[in-house]
Each structure stands twice: as C-alpha cells, then as structure tokens.
Amino acid sequence: MNTSEGKVALVTGGSRGIGAAVAMRLAREGADVVLTYERDAESAAKVVDQIKAEGRRGLAIKADSADVNAVTGAVDETAGAFGALDILVNNAGVFLVGPAEDFGPAEFDRTMAVNVRAPFIASRAAARYMGDGGRVVSIGSNIAERAAFPGFSLYAMSKTALIGMTKGLARDLGPRGITVNLVHPGPTDTDANPADGPNADAIRGLTALGQYAEPDDIAATVTYLTSTDAHYITGTSISVDGGFTI
C-alpha cells in the first residue's frame, strides 16, 4: 500500500478511540495530522505528542461538531497551518441510545447536527482545498446495516444518512479525482462500547468471529481508503464488523 507520505490529514473527534487510532495510523504512514476535539484537551494533546514522536506535524483544534462555524473553521485552520488538506476523516459523533419515546427534538437535532450535518459541512469545506487524489472517509456504524438491539433508532438513522451522503458526494467530487467512502465499524473496544462492558458477551456473540475489534483494526481500513492503492474505490460502504451483519 502506498503511504500517506507528505499528505495533510484532518481527523474530527481524534482525541480517543477510533479517531485517535486513525490519526496515529496516518502519522505512521507519513501524514501530518490535525485532529479536533470537543472537551478532552489532555487526551488530544497526548495524541498530538504521539504524532510528533513519529516525526510528523500535529495539531489539535477545539471544535464542537454541532457548530457549523467550528467545523468549517477547523478545515480552514488545517489548510492554513499546514498549507494543504489532502485527507478528511469524519469521525466525530454522538451516541445516544434508548427508547425512541425518550428522545425529543433536542436530542434529535444534536444527533443529526453532529453525525450528519458536520460530515457534510466538513466534506464540502475540505473539497475546496483538495485536488486530484483527495480523500474523504466517514465513520458510520454497522448499526446502519443491522439494528440488532432495541434503542438504536436515532443513532441508526443518523448513520444510515451517511450512506446517501457518501454516494452523492462521490458522484459530485469524482470528476476532480476525489474519492469519498464510508467505513462501518462493528463492535470495537472503546470507551463507548468496552469489550468488558455489561452487554459485551451478547454483542460478541452476534459476530461471526466472536470477538471485538481494536480501534486500529478500523484505522487500517480507513488508512487503506486514503491511499493511492484505493484510487478506484469511491461511493462505497465497507463493514469492518467481524461478520456482525452477515
């Protein structure tokens, strides 16, 4: 796989979990990486330190993905600070789970703003800086393909919207040599869904492999999609879920 040597990447929600793994993987492949975070400045700073330890430039930007100006500002700041923007990974998200009747307009609006509007706004803004070889990858969820448990209606709806967004943007940006793809993680050992959590055994049992992924398993697929080897893959959704949806 061709590396990301000399590329500039922006990873939203990159202070922990899958986002941090993606940021580090891209840095190891040679990219300079900017990440956004909402609250945890300490964790974001640690990821930046690790990026710099790989010999790459790193920067953390505080940005609430529910704020349109913050989203576009992070894109513009990335391009301004590092002189380019080649890779965008839309990873930031909110994960509200519970009965549909428990969620009102405020929860709906917050979920859609962060999980749907922000990826669209960031992708549109990033495309202004991208040329041939630009890469946009969004992080969805296998719940968009299989809602195996109750309580996921709001979250599943938001992640399913990314499928349509990915197809549409791929068609719009394809003539410029920019690819747009979507990765659906399955059960992944993160703070939001720990492999030793109370429902972990039931979740694990729904996978064909009988195990959780590590964040770096997701990052590996994301990194491949940002490489030149993936130049003919666009508008597609790839499940990295251990067979959860088969």
C-alpha positions in Angstrom: 0.0 0.0 0.0 1.3 3.4 -0.9 1.8 5.5 2.2 0.5 9.0 3.1 3.9 10.5 3.0 3.7 14.3 2.7 -0.1 14.4 2.9 -2.1 16.6 5.3 -5.0 14.9 7.1 -7.8 16.2 9.3 -9.5 13.7 11.7 -12.5 15.0 13.5 -13.0 13.6 17.0 -9.4 12.4 17.1 -8.6 12.6 20.8 -9.6 9.0 21.6 -10.9 5.7 20.4 -11.2 5.1 16.7 -10.3 8.7 15.9 -7.1 8.6 17.8 -6.1 5.3 16.2 -6.8 6.7 12.7 -4.7 9.8 13.5 -1.8 7.7 14.7 -2.0 5.3 11.8 -2.0 8.1 9.3 1.0 9.7 11.1 2.9 6.4 10.9 2.2 6.3 7.2 3.8 9.7 6.8 1.0 12.2 7.0 0.9 15.4 9.0 -2.3 15.2 11.1 -4.7 17.7 12.6 -7.4 16.5 15.0 -10.4 18.1 16.5 -11.8 17.5 20.0 -14.7 18.9 21.9 -13.8 18.7 25.6 -10.8 16.4 26.4 -7.8 18.7 25.7 -5.5 16.5 27.7 -6.2 13.4 25.6 -5.9 15.5 22.4 -2.6 16.8 23.4 -1.3 13.3 24.1 -2.3 12.2 20.6 -0.5 15.2 19.1 2.6 14.4 21.1 2.5 10.8 19.7 2.1 12.2 16.2 5.1 14.4 16.6 7.1 11.4 18.0 6.5 9.8 14.6 8.4 12.8 13.1 5.2 14.4 11.7 3.5 17.7 12.4 0.5 17.5 14.7 -2.2 20.0 15.8 -5.3 19.8 18.0 -8.2 22.1 17.4 -11.0 22.5 19.9 -14.3 22.3 17.9 -17.8 21.3 18.6 -19.1 19.4 15.6 -22.6 20.7 16.3 -21.3 24.2 15.5 -21.2 24.8 11.7 -18.7 27.7 12.1 -16.4 25.5 14.3 -16.5 22.7 11.6 -15.6 25.0 8.7 -13.1 26.8 10.9 -11.3 23.6 11.7 -11.0 22.8 8.0 -9.7 26.3 7.2 -7.3 26.3 10.1 -5.9 22.9 9.0 -5.2 24.2 5.5 -3.8 27.4 6.7 -1.5 25.9 9.3 -0.1 23.1 7.1 -0.6 24.6 3.7 -2.8 21.9 2.3 -5.6 19.4 3.0 -5.5 16.0 1.3 -7.4 13.7 3.6 -10.5 14.3 5.7 -11.8 11.6 8.1 -15.2 12.4 9.5 -15.1 10.5 12.8 -16.7 12.8 15.4 -20.1 11.5 16.6 -22.6 11.3 19.3 -24.1 8.0 20.6 -27.5 8.4 22.1 -29.2 5.0 22.9 -32.6 4.5 24.4 -36.3 4.1 23.6 -37.4 6.4 20.8 -40.0 7.9 23.1 -37.2 9.2 25.4 -35.8 11.4 22.7 -37.3 14.8 21.8 -36.3 17.5 19.3 -33.2 18.5 21.3 -31.7 15.0 21.1 -32.7 14.6 17.5 -31.2 17.9 16.5 -27.9 17.3 18.4 -27.5 13.8 16.9 -28.2 14.9 13.3 -26.1 18.0 13.7 -23.0 16.1 14.8 -23.5 12.8 12.9 -24.9 14.0 9.6 -24.6 17.8 9.1 -21.0 18.1 10.3 -19.6 15.4 7.9 -21.4 17.1 5.0 -20.2 20.6 6.0 -16.7 19.4 6.6 -16.5 17.5 3.4 -17.9 20.5 1.4 -15.3 22.8 3.0 -12.4 20.3 2.6 -13.1 19.8 -1.1 -12.2 23.4 -1.7 -8.7 22.6 -0.8 -8.4 19.1 -2.3 -7.1 18.3 -5.8 -6.7 15.0 -7.6 -6.0 12.3 -5.1 -8.1 14.0 -2.3 -9.7 11.5 0.1 -12.8 11.8 2.3 -13.7 8.9 4.6 -16.6 9.0 7.1 -17.1 6.7 10.0 -20.5 5.2 10.1 -21.7 2.2 12.1 -22.8 -1.4 11.4 -26.0 -0.5 13.2 -26.9 1.2 9.9 -27.0 -2.2 8.4 -28.4 -4.3 11.3 -30.2 -2.8 14.3 -29.8 -6.0 16.4 -31.0 -4.4 19.7 -33.7 -2.0 20.6 -32.9 1.6 21.4 -30.8 2.4 18.4 -33.4 4.2 16.2 -32.0 7.7 16.4 -28.4 6.6 16.1 -29.1 4.1 13.3 -31.0 6.8 11.4 -28.1 9.2 11.6 -25.5 6.7 10.4 -27.7 5.5 7.6 -27.9 9.0 6.3 -24.1 8.9 5.7 -24.7 6.1 3.1 -26.6 8.5 0.9 -24.2 11.4 1.6 -21.3 9.2 0.6 -22.8 8.2 -2.7 -23.9 11.7 -3.6 -20.5 13.3 -2.7 -18.6 10.6 -4.6 -20.6 11.4 -7.7 -20.1 15.2 -7.2 -16.4 15.0 -6.5 -15.3 12.1 -8.7 -14.6 14.3 -11.7 -11.9 16.0 -9.6 -10.2 12.8 -8.7 -11.5 12.9 -5.1 -12.8 9.7 -3.6 -15.5 9.5 -0.9 -16.1 6.4 1.2 -17.7 5.2 4.3 -16.5 2.7 6.9 -19.0 0.9 9.2 -17.2 -0.3 12.4 -18.8 -3.1 14.3 -18.2 -3.9 18.0 -15.0 -2.0 18.8 -13.2 -1.9 22.2 -13.6 1.8 23.0 -14.8 3.9 26.0 -18.3 4.0 24.4 -18.5 0.2 23.9 -15.9 -1.6 26.0 -15.1 -5.2 25.3 -15.7 -6.0 29.0 -18.9 -4.0 29.3 -22.2 -5.4 30.6 -23.6 -6.3 27.2 -20.3 -7.3 25.6 -20.9 -11.1 25.6 -24.2 -10.7 23.8 -22.7 -8.3 21.3 -19.7 -10.5 20.8 -22.0 -13.5 20.2 -23.6 -11.8 17.2 -20.3 -11.6 15.3 -19.0 -14.4 13.1 -15.5 -14.1 14.6 -16.8 -14.0 18.2 -14.7 -11.0 19.2 -14.4 -7.2 19.4 -12.2 -5.2 17.1 -9.4 -3.0 18.3 -9.6 0.7 17.2 -6.5 0.0 15.0 -8.5 -2.6 13.0 -10.8 0.2 11.9 -7.9 2.6 11.3 -6.3 0.1 9.0 -9.2 0.1 6.6 -9.5 3.9 6.8 -5.9 4.3 6.0 -6.1 2.0 3.0 -9.0 4.0 1.6 -6.9 7.2 1.9 -4.0 5.5 0.0 -3.3 5.7 -3.8 -3.9 2.0 -4.0 -7.6 2.7 -3.3 -7.9 5.3 -6.1 -10.7 3.4 -7.9 -12.8 2.8 -4.8 -15.4 5.5 -4.2 -19.0 5.9 -3.1 -18.9 2.6 -1.2 -19.6 1.4 2.4 -17.2 -1.1 3.9 -18.2 -3.0 7.1 -15.4 -3.8 9.5 -17.5 -5.7 12.0 -16.3 -9.3 12.4 -19.3 -10.6 10.4 -21.9 -8.8 12.6 -24.1 -8.0 9.6 -23.9 -11.3 7.6 
